Structures are given as C-alpha cells and as structure tokens.
C-alpha cells in the first residue's frame, strides 16, 4: 500500500539561503524556516525546520528571499544520520516540492501577490517551480462548443458500463 509523505509550513527564514551545485550541475539550496505557536500562557514556542530545494526551485528561492523573508513551503520529510566526533546525529529535512512567496521579497521589495503583514487568502495556492515563467493565458475549451464533435466518445463511463 502506498503512503503519503507531505508537510506544509509557513514561516520566516532564519538566515539567507545557501546555494551550491552538485558535480552534475544541479542547484541545491538549503535554508531554515522558523514557525511559532502561542501557548495558553501567552508564550511563543518556535520550531526550526531545515529545508532543501533542488534545480530551478533552488535558484529562484535563493534569488528572491533572504533572512527574515516569509515563505510558504510544501514538501516531503526526509530522515538521515551522520557521525560527528564519534556521536551519531539524526536529521530531519523537508525536501521542497512547492513554494510561494509571502510578504516582502529580498531587499525589501514588496511582493504584489500578498501584501506584507497580511495572511494568505483562503484559496491560497503555492507556486510550482514551473509557474515562475510567464505563459500565455490558457483558453477555455469545452467539447460541447464544437457542433458535430462526438462528445459521447470522450465522456467517462456510466456506472452501468463498469464491469465490477
């Protein structure tokens, strides 16, 4: 059985993202995001999340965000371990699949999609790495717009047509 490995966070970067490249030329960006939760007694508890982005996503994040920038991230958890000074250490990282800029861009330039200090809208959709480029608007097309188009061949089967 397949499972689901998905995490969604939104918070502020603790420092500028670090960009490096693999020997094969793929960009790798590492950064940390802080999220906070208010306890009943009024104190805030901050959690730090290590994130890693790859390819064009890594380059875009490095270019447009910096320390203190707010970022929305969707990704998957990855666990690892390494040994340092004879002690085995364990890591948990978020591999970034999707992201969206929230608030001001690096250098204090205002992001026009979300105004600084305003929470994202209810219908907030993350930006995929391929949505960074400008594409022509998609045309709406309906199979019923074309008279004579054999729409019945392309409709999903009815419950009576399914053999199980």
HELIX and SHEET records of a PDB file:
HELIX    1   1 UNK A   55  UNK A   64  1                                  10    
HELIX    2   2 UNK A  106  UNK A  108  5                                   3    
HELIX    3   3 UNK A  129  UNK A  132  5                                   4    
HELIX    4   4 UNK A  143  UNK A  145  5                                   3    
HELIX    5   5 UNK A  151  UNK A  153  5                                   3    
HELIX    6   6 UNK A  159  UNK A  161  5                                   3    
SHEET    1   A 6 UNK A  18  UNK A  21  0                                        
SHEET    2   A 6 UNK A  27  UNK A  38 -1                                        
SHEET    3   A 6 UNK A   7  UNK A  13 -1                                        
SHEET    4   A 6 UNK A  70  UNK A  84 -1                                        
SHEET    5   A 6 UNK A  87  UNK A 102 -1                                        
SHEET    6   A 6 UNK A  44  UNK A  54  1                                        
END                                                                             
